[in-house]
Amino acid sequence: MYHGDAKLIAEMKRLHYKLSADEFVAAVLSILSKPVARNMNLDTDGLTVKGIDFFRVENTVLEVVCGAMLVKFITV
């Protein structure tokens, strides 16, 4: 994933995301560096996260990344 990825940019626009591409990448890296990120589960069903582990905006960022990568995003 990088700031020129057409799928990522299209998904950001679809969800009307207000961050620049570089800010978006920084946000993803910040989310993945949180200790609760270890609780995420990526398997054939998609990426599953506990909804309470992340702020709503963080879940939205993860949803955008999953959408761009054609991976199902699930919150429980």
Gaussian input, Z-matrix of N, CA and C with variables (Angstrom, degrees):
# hf/3-21g

backbone

0 1
 N
 C     1     B1
 C     2     B2     1     A1
 N     3     B3     2     A2     1     D1
 C     4     B4     3     A3     2     D2
 C     5     B5     4     A4     3     D3
 N     6     B6     5     A5     4     D4
 C     7     B7     6     A6     5     D5
 C     8     B8     7     A7     6     D6
 N     9     B9     8     A8     7     D7
 C    10    B10     9     A9     8     D8
 C    11    B11    10    A10     9     D9
 N    12    B12    11    A11    10    D10
 C    13    B13    12    A12    11    D11
 C    14    B14    13    A13    12    D12
 N    15    B15    14    A14    13    D13
 C    16    B16    15    A15    14    D14
 C    17    B17    16    A16    15    D15
 N    18    B18    17    A17    16    D16
 C    19    B19    18    A18    17    D17
 C    20    B20    19    A19    18    D18
 N    21    B21    20    A20    19    D19
 C    22    B22    21    A21    20    D20
 C    23    B23    22    A22    21    D21
 N    24    B24    23    A23    22    D22
 C    25    B25    24    A24    23    D23
 C    26    B26    25    A25    24    D24
 N    27    B27    26    A26    25    D25
 C    28    B28    27    A27    26    D26
 C    29    B29    28    A28    27    D27
 N    30    B30    29    A29    28    D28
 C    31    B31    30    A30    29    D29
 C    32    B32    31    A31    30    D30
 N    33    B33    32    A32    31    D31
 C    34    B34    33    A33    32    D32
 C    35    B35    34    A34    33    D33
 N    36    B36    35    A35    34    D34
 C    37    B37    36    A36    35    D35
 C    38    B38    37    A37    36    D36
 N    39    B39    38    A38    37    D37
 C    40    B40    39    A39    38    D38
 C    41    B41    40    A40    39    D39
 N    42    B42    41    A41    40    D40
 C    43    B43    42    A42    41    D41
 C    44    B44    43    A43    42    D42
 N    45    B45    44    A44    43    D43
 C    46    B46    45    A45    44    D44
 C    47    B47    46    A46    45    D45
 N    48    B48    47    A47    46    D46
 C    49    B49    48    A48    47    D47
 C    50    B50    49    A49    48    D48
 N    51    B51    50    A50    49    D49
 C    52    B52    51    A51    50    D50
 C    53    B53    52    A52    51    D51
 N    54    B54    53    A53    52    D52
 C    55    B55    54    A54    53    D53
 C    56    B56    55    A55    54    D54
 N    57    B57    56    A56    55    D55
 C    58    B58    57    A57    56    D56
 C    59    B59    58    A58    57    D57
 N    60    B60    59    A59    58    D58
 C    61    B61    60    A60    59    D59
 C    62    B62    61    A61    60    D60
 N    63    B63    62    A62    61    D61
 C    64    B64    63    A63    62    D62
 C    65    B65    64    A64    63    D63
 N    66    B66    65    A65    64    D64
 C    67    B67    66    A66    65    D65
 C    68    B68    67    A67    66    D66
 N    69    B69    68    A68    67    D67
 C    70    B70    69    A69    68    D68
 C    71    B71    70    A70    69    D69
 N    72    B72    71    A71    70    D70
 C    73    B73    72    A72    71    D71
 C    74    B74    73    A73    72    D72
 N    75    B75    74    A74    73    D73
 C    76    B76    75    A75    74    D74
 C    77    B77    76    A76    75    D75
 N    78    B78    77    A77    76    D76
 C    79    B79    78    A78    77    D77
 C    80    B80    79    A79    78    D78
 N    81    B81    80    A80    79    D79
 C    82    B82    81    A81    80    D80
 C    83    B83    82    A82    81    D81
 N    84    B84    83    A83    82    D82
 C    85    B85    84    A84    83    D83
 C    86    B86    85    A85    84    D84
 N    87    B87    86    A86    85    D85
 C    88    B88    87    A87    86    D86
 C    89    B89    88    A88    87    D87
 N    90    B90    89    A89    88    D88
 C    91    B91    90    A90    89    D89
 C    92    B92    91    A91    90    D90
 N    93    B93    92    A92    91    D91
 C    94    B94    93    A93    92    D92
 C    95    B95    94    A94    93    D93
 N    96    B96    95    A95    94    D94
 C    97    B97    96    A96    95    D95
 C    98    B98    97    A97    96    D96
 N    99    B99    98    A98    97    D97
 C   100   B100    99    A99    98    D98
 C   101   B101   100   A100    99    D99
 N   102   B102   101   A101   100   D100
 C   103   B103   102   A102   101   D101
 C   104   B104   103   A103   102   D102
 N   105   B105   104   A104   103   D103
 C   106   B106   105   A105   104   D104
 C   107   B107   106   A106   105   D105
 N   108   B108   107   A107   106   D106
 C   109   B109   108   A108   107   D107
 C   110   B110   109   A109   108   D108
 N   111   B111   110   A110   109   D109
 C   112   B112   111   A111   110   D110
 C   113   B113   112   A112   111   D111
 N   114   B114   113   A113   112   D112
 C   115   B115   114   A114   113   D113
 C   116   B116   115   A115   114   D114
 N   117   B117   116   A116   115   D115
 C   118   B118   117   A117   116   D116
 C   119   B119   118   A118   117   D117
 N   120   B120   119   A119   118   D118
 C   121   B121   120   A120   119   D119
 C   122   B122   121   A121   120   D120
 N   123   B123   122   A122   121   D121
 C   124   B124   123   A123   122   D122
 C   125   B125   124   A124   123   D123
 N   126   B126   125   A125   124   D124
 C   127   B127   126   A126   125   D125
 C   128   B128   127   A127   126   D126
 N   129   B129   128   A128   127   D127
 C   130   B130   129   A129   128   D128
 C   131   B131   130   A130   129   D129
 N   132   B132   131   A131   130   D130
 C   133   B133   132   A132   131   D131
 C   134   B134   133   A133   132   D132
 N   135   B135   134   A134   133   D133
 C   136   B136   135   A135   134   D134
 C   137   B137   136   A136   135   D135
 N   138   B138   137   A137   136   D136
 C   139   B139   138   A138   137   D137
 C   140   B140   139   A139   138   D138
 N   141   B141   140   A140   139   D139
 C   142   B142   141   A141   140   D140
 C   143   B143   142   A142   141   D141
 N   144   B144   143   A143   142   D142
 C   145   B145   144   A144   143   D143
 C   146   B146   145   A145   144   D144
 N   147   B147   146   A146   145   D145
 C   148   B148   147   A147   146   D146
 C   149   B149   148   A148   147   D147
 N   150   B150   149   A149   148   D148
 C   151   B151   150   A150   149   D149
 C   152   B152   151   A151   150   D150
 N   153   B153   152   A152   151   D151
 C   154   B154   153   A153   152   D152
 C   155   B155   154   A154   153   D153
 N   156   B156   155   A155   154   D154
 C   157   B157   156   A156   155   D155
 C   158   B158   157   A157   156   D156
 N   159   B159   158   A158   157   D157
 C   160   B160   159   A159   158   D158
 C   161   B161   160   A160   159   D159
 N   162   B162   161   A161   160   D160
 C   163   B163   162   A162   161   D161
 C   164   B164   163   A163   162   D162
 N   165   B165   164   A164   163   D163
 C   166   B166   165   A165   164   D164
 C   167   B167   166   A166   165   D165
 N   168   B168   167   A167   166   D166
 C   169   B169   168   A168   167   D167
 C   170   B170   169   A169   168   D168
 N   171   B171   170   A170   169   D169
 C   172   B172   171   A171   170   D170
 C   173   B173   172   A172   171   D171
 N   174   B174   173   A173   172   D172
 C   175   B175   174   A174   173   D173
 C   176   B176   175   A175   174   D174
 N   177   B177   176   A176   175   D175
 C   178   B178   177   A177   176   D176
 C   179   B179   178   A178   177   D177
 N   180   B180   179   A179   178   D178
 C   181   B181   180   A180   179   D179
 C   182   B182   181   A181   180   D180
 N   183   B183   182   A182   181   D181
 C   184   B184   183   A183   182   D182
 C   185   B185   184   A184   183   D183
 N   186   B186   185   A185   184   D184
 C   187   B187   186   A186   185   D185
 C   188   B188   187   A187   186   D186
 N   189   B189   188   A188   187   D187
 C   190   B190   189   A189   188   D188
 C   191   B191   190   A190   189   D189
 N   192   B192   191   A191   190   D190
 C   193   B193   192   A192   191   D191
 C   194   B194   193   A193   192   D192
 N   195   B195   194   A194   193   D193
 C   196   B196   195   A195   194   D194
 C   197   B197   196   A196   195   D195
 N   198   B198   197   A197   196   D196
 C   199   B199   198   A198   197   D197
 C   200   B200   199   A199   198   D198
 N   201   B201   200   A200   199   D199
 C   202   B202   201   A201   200   D200
 C   203   B203   202   A202   201   D201
 N   204   B204   203   A203   202   D202
 C   205   B205   204   A204   203   D203
 C   206   B206   205   A205   204   D204
 N   207   B207   206   A206   205   D205
 C   208   B208   207   A207   206   D206
 C   209   B209   208   A208   207   D207
 N   210   B210   209   A209   208   D208
 C   211   B211   210   A210   209   D209
 C   212   B212   211   A211   210   D210
 N   213   B213   212   A212   211   D211
 C   214   B214   213   A213   212   D212
 C   215   B215   214   A214   213   D213
 N   216   B216   215   A215   214   D214
 C   217   B217   216   A216   215   D215
 C   218   B218   217   A217   216   D216
 N   219   B219   218   A218   217   D217
 C   220   B220   219   A219   218   D218
 C   221   B221   220   A220   219   D219
 N   222   B222   221   A221   220   D220
 C   223   B223   222   A222   221   D221
 C   224   B224   223   A223   222   D222
 N   225   B225   224   A224   223   D223
 C   226   B226   225   A225   224   D224
 C   227   B227   226   A226   225   D225

   B1=1.4504
   B2=1.5235
   B3=1.3008
   B4=1.4589
   B5=1.5134
   B6=1.3187
   B7=1.4598
   B8=1.5222
   B9=1.3221
   B10=1.4557
   B11=1.5152
   B12=1.3204
   B13=1.4539
   B14=1.5290
   B15=1.3291
   B16=1.4669
   B17=1.5241
   B18=1.3466
   B19=1.4638
   B20=1.5264
   B21=1.3240
   B22=1.4544
   B23=1.5182
   B24=1.3093
   B25=1.4621
   B26=1.5237
   B27=1.3341
   B28=1.4658
   B29=1.5285
   B30=1.3216
   B31=1.4670
   B32=1.5222
   B33=1.3347
   B34=1.4707
   B35=1.5225
   B36=1.3289
   B37=1.4582
   B38=1.5205
   B39=1.3266
   B40=1.4585
   B41=1.5209
   B42=1.3172
   B43=1.4597
   B44=1.5285
   B45=1.3419
   B46=1.4658
   B47=1.5206
   B48=1.3206
   B49=1.4608
   B50=1.5144
   B51=1.3382
   B52=1.4617
   B53=1.5245
   B54=1.3084
   B55=1.4608
   B56=1.5252
   B57=1.3241
   B58=1.4623
   B59=1.5294
   B60=1.3136
   B61=1.4658
   B62=1.5278
   B63=1.3333
   B64=1.4675
   B65=1.5281
   B66=1.3293
   B67=1.4669
   B68=1.5252
   B69=1.3232
   B70=1.4569
   B71=1.5217
   B72=1.3246
   B73=1.4641
   B74=1.5294
   B75=1.3191
   B76=1.4650
   B77=1.5305
   B78=1.3277
   B79=1.4641
   B80=1.5247
   B81=1.3218
   B82=1.4719
   B83=1.5220
   B84=1.3108
   B85=1.4701
   B86=1.5207
   B87=1.3246
   B88=1.4563
   B89=1.5305
   B90=1.3180
   B91=1.4692
   B92=1.5251
   B93=1.3163
   B94=1.4622
   B95=1.5169
   B96=1.3299
   B97=1.4616
   B98=1.5229
   B99=1.3329
   B100=1.4670
   B101=1.5309
   B102=1.3171
   B103=1.4735
   B104=1.5320
   B105=1.3419
   B106=1.4670
   B107=1.5235
   B108=1.3259
   B109=1.4664
   B110=1.5265
   B111=1.3070
   B112=1.4658
   B113=1.5239
   B114=1.3420
   B115=1.4601
   B116=1.5294
   B117=1.3382
   B118=1.4589
   B119=1.5158
   B120=1.3285
   B121=1.4543
   B122=1.5225
   B123=1.3102
   B124=1.4595
   B125=1.5153
   B126=1.3363
   B127=1.4568
   B128=1.5170
   B129=1.3166
   B130=1.4663
   B131=1.5209
   B132=1.3339
   B133=1.4620
   B134=1.5191
   B135=1.3195
   B136=1.4502
   B137=1.5193
   B138=1.3216
   B139=1.4657
   B140=1.5265
   B141=1.3218
   B142=1.4562
   B143=1.5246
   B144=1.3354
   B145=1.4603
   B146=1.5196
   B147=1.3258
   B148=1.4577
   B149=1.5157
   B150=1.3153
   B151=1.4522
   B152=1.5144
   B153=1.3196
   B154=1.4590
   B155=1.5271
   B156=1.3368
   B157=1.4660
   B158=1.5273
   B159=1.3327
   B160=1.4479
   B161=1.5274
   B162=1.3195
   B163=1.4551
   B164=1.5261
   B165=1.3229
   B166=1.4625
   B167=1.5298
   B168=1.3197
   B169=1.4657
   B170=1.5236
   B171=1.3187
   B172=1.4630
   B173=1.5283
   B174=1.3250
   B175=1.4627
   B176=1.5264
   B177=1.3203
   B178=1.4650
   B179=1.5209
   B180=1.3219
   B181=1.4685
   B182=1.5257
   B183=1.3160
   B184=1.4657
   B185=1.5218
   B186=1.3259
   B187=1.4630
   B188=1.5320
   B189=1.3325
   B190=1.4642
   B191=1.5207
   B192=1.3330
   B193=1.4648
   B194=1.5277
   B195=1.3172
   B196=1.4686
   B197=1.5252
   B198=1.3192
   B199=1.4632
   B200=1.5154
   B201=1.3217
   B202=1.4617
   B203=1.5179
   B204=1.3287
   B205=1.4579
   B206=1.5401
   B207=1.3504
   B208=1.4601
   B209=1.5224
   B210=1.3284
   B211=1.4638
   B212=1.5270
   B213=1.3125
   B214=1.4559
   B215=1.5280
   B216=1.3438
   B217=1.4648
   B218=1.5092
   B219=1.3322
   B220=1.4648
   B221=1.5198
   B222=1.3407
   B223=1.4658
   B224=1.5223
   B225=1.3093
   B226=1.4667
   B227=1.4999
   A1=108.59
   A2=116.78
   A3=121.33
   A4=108.37
   A5=117.08
   A6=120.41
   A7=114.40
   A8=119.45
   A9=121.18
   A10=113.55
   A11=118.31
   A12=122.45
   A13=109.96
   A14=117.43
   A15=122.05
   A16=112.17
   A17=118.10
   A18=120.91
   A19=110.47
   A20=115.79
   A21=120.27
   A22=110.95
   A23=117.11
   A24=121.20
   A25=110.26
   A26=117.52
   A27=120.94
   A28=111.10
   A29=116.92
   A30=120.40
   A31=110.54
   A32=117.52
   A33=120.72
   A34=109.59
   A35=117.39
   A36=121.25
   A37=111.00
   A38=117.10
   A39=121.22
   A40=111.00
   A41=116.46
   A42=120.73
   A43=111.98
   A44=116.90
   A45=122.22
   A46=111.77
   A47=115.51
   A48=120.34
   A49=109.58
   A50=118.06
   A51=122.72
   A52=114.72
   A53=118.93
   A54=120.64
   A55=110.51
   A56=115.60
   A57=119.07
   A58=107.13
   A59=116.39
   A60=120.11
   A61=111.39
   A62=117.13
   A63=119.84
   A64=111.32
   A65=117.20
   A66=120.59
   A67=110.30
   A68=115.62
   A69=120.23
   A70=111.05
   A71=116.93
   A72=121.08
   A73=110.09
   A74=117.84
   A75=121.41
   A76=110.41
   A77=117.04
   A78=120.91
   A79=110.71
   A80=117.12
   A81=120.89
   A82=110.26
   A83=117.05
   A84=120.42
   A85=111.29
   A86=116.83
   A87=121.27
   A88=111.05
   A89=116.55
   A90=120.99
   A91=110.23
   A92=116.38
   A93=120.04
   A94=112.94
   A95=117.69
   A96=120.36
   A97=112.51
   A98=117.98
   A99=121.19
   A100=109.66
   A101=117.20
   A102=119.44
   A103=113.41
   A104=118.18
   A105=120.05
   A106=112.28
   A107=117.50
   A108=120.37
   A109=110.79
   A110=116.41
   A111=119.83
   A112=111.64
   A113=116.70
   A114=121.41
   A115=112.63
   A116=117.41
   A117=120.46
   A118=109.53
   A119=115.00
   A120=120.39
   A121=108.77
   A122=116.70
   A123=122.00
   A124=108.38
   A125=115.77
   A126=120.85
   A127=109.12
   A128=116.94
   A129=119.85
   A130=113.07
   A131=117.61
   A132=121.00
   A133=111.92
   A134=118.12
   A135=122.75
   A136=111.28
   A137=115.80
   A138=121.70
   A139=108.10
   A140=116.22
   A141=121.80
   A142=109.08
   A143=115.95
   A144=121.69
   A145=108.83
   A146=115.59
   A147=120.03
   A148=107.53
   A149=116.61
   A150=121.21
   A151=113.58
   A152=116.82
   A153=119.94
   A154=112.80
   A155=117.23
   A156=120.52
   A157=112.89
   A158=116.52
   A159=120.72
   A160=110.67
   A161=115.46
   A162=120.31
   A163=108.77
   A164=116.52
   A165=121.25
   A166=111.62
   A167=116.31
   A168=119.76
   A169=110.88
   A170=117.82
   A171=120.84
   A172=110.20
   A173=116.73
   A174=120.10
   A175=110.78
   A176=116.98
   A177=120.64
   A178=110.55
   A179=116.77
   A180=120.64
   A181=109.79
   A182=117.10
   A183=120.41
   A184=110.91
   A185=116.83
   A186=120.99
   A187=111.17
   A188=116.48
   A189=120.99
   A190=110.39
   A191=116.59
   A192=120.59
   A193=109.98
   A194=116.39
   A195=119.95
   A196=110.74
   A197=117.21
   A198=121.01
   A199=111.54
   A200=116.40
   A201=120.44
   A202=111.97
   A203=115.74
   A204=120.18
   A205=112.01
   A206=115.72
   A207=122.22
   A208=112.04
   A209=115.66
   A210=122.68
   A211=107.25
   A212=116.64
   A213=121.70
   A214=109.59
   A215=116.81
   A216=122.21
   A217=108.43
   A218=116.67
   A219=121.91
   A220=109.06
   A221=116.59
   A222=120.35
   A223=108.07
   A224=115.82
   A225=121.26
   A226=110.26
   D1=131.38
   D2=173.28
   D3=-148.57
   D4=170.96
   D5=-169.75
   D6=-65.87
   D7=-12.53
   D8=179.25
   D9=-98.01
   D10=3.73
   D11=-177.67
   D12=-65.73
   D13=115.51
   D14=-175.43
   D15=-62.11
   D16=-39.10
   D17=179.78
   D18=-63.84
   D19=-43.25
   D20=-179.66
   D21=-64.11
   D22=-45.27
   D23=179.74
   D24=-62.65
   D25=-42.01
   D26=178.63
   D27=-62.47
   D28=-41.22
   D29=179.96
   D30=-68.50
   D31=-38.37
   D32=176.90
   D33=-61.24
   D34=-43.06
   D35=179.90
   D36=-67.11
   D37=-39.21
   D38=-179.61
   D39=-59.71
   D40=-39.41
   D41=179.87
   D42=-92.13
   D43=8.40
   D44=177.75
   D45=55.78
   D46=42.17
   D47=-177.75
   D48=-73.55
   D49=136.83
   D50=-171.21
   D51=-96.76
   D52=-0.72
   D53=-179.92
   D54=-84.73
   D55=150.76
   D56=170.76
   D57=-70.48
   D58=165.57
   D59=-179.06
   D60=-59.82
   D61=-41.88
   D62=-179.71
   D63=-66.97
   D64=-39.45
   D65=176.48
   D66=-64.54
   D67=-36.95
   D68=179.24
   D69=-63.53
   D70=-46.96
   D71=178.82
   D72=-61.46
   D73=-41.44
   D74=177.60
   D75=-62.47
   D76=-38.28
   D77=178.69
   D78=-65.27
   D79=-42.78
   D80=178.20
   D81=-60.80
   D82=-46.77
   D83=179.95
   D84=-63.05
   D85=-37.29
   D86=177.62
   D87=-64.19
   D88=-43.35
   D89=178.92
   D90=-62.92
   D91=-45.39
   D92=-177.25
   D93=-69.49
   D94=-17.71
   D95=179.05
   D96=-86.61
   D97=-8.52
   D98=179.47
   D99=-70.81
   D100=143.32
   D101=178.86
   D102=-57.16
   D103=-34.35
   D104=-179.20
   D105=-68.95
   D106=-14.38
   D107=178.44
   D108=-63.26
   D109=-21.50
   D110=177.84
   D111=-67.89
   D112=-18.14
   D113=-179.73
   D114=-82.01
   D115=-8.48
   D116=179.13
   D117=-67.41
   D118=150.46
   D119=178.87
   D120=-128.29
   D121=117.20
   D122=176.99
   D123=-110.40
   D124=117.02
   D125=177.60
   D126=-143.36
   D127=-164.20
   D128=-176.65
   D129=-66.33
   D130=-19.11
   D131=177.92
   D132=-81.16
   D133=-18.59
   D134=-179.17
   D135=128.57
   D136=-162.10
   D137=178.71
   D138=-98.25
   D139=121.42
   D140=179.94
   D141=-111.70
   D142=128.16
   D143=176.74
   D144=-130.12
   D145=153.79
   D146=171.73
   D147=-78.48
   D148=126.50
   D149=-177.51
   D150=-58.12
   D151=-30.91
   D152=-177.66
   D153=-81.27
   D154=-11.97
   D155=-178.84
   D156=-72.42
   D157=-25.70
   D158=-174.83
   D159=-128.92
   D160=155.35
   D161=172.74
   D162=-67.81
   D163=159.09
   D164=-179.33
   D165=-55.39
   D166=-42.79
   D167=-179.58
   D168=-65.34
   D169=-34.90
   D170=177.95
   D171=-66.60
   D172=-41.29
   D173=176.16
   D174=-62.21
   D175=-36.58
   D176=178.47
   D177=-65.45
   D178=-41.86
   D179=178.01
   D180=-61.17
   D181=-45.49
   D182=178.94
   D183=-63.65
   D184=-37.53
   D185=177.80
   D186=-62.96
   D187=-40.27
   D188=178.30
   D189=-62.98
   D190=-45.66
   D191=-179.94
   D192=-61.85
   D193=-45.68
   D194=179.72
   D195=-62.75
   D196=-42.13
   D197=178.97
   D198=-61.10
   D199=-40.81
   D200=179.10
   D201=-67.39
   D202=-30.38
   D203=-178.41
   D204=-95.01
   D205=5.10
   D206=-179.42
   D207=59.39
   D208=38.90
   D209=178.51
   D210=-114.33
   D211=134.31
   D212=179.30
   D213=-66.97
   D214=136.70
   D215=178.47
   D216=-111.23
   D217=124.95
   D218=-175.00
   D219=-126.96
   D220=128.97
   D221=171.23
   D222=-110.69
   D223=138.63
   D224=178.66
   D225=-120.99

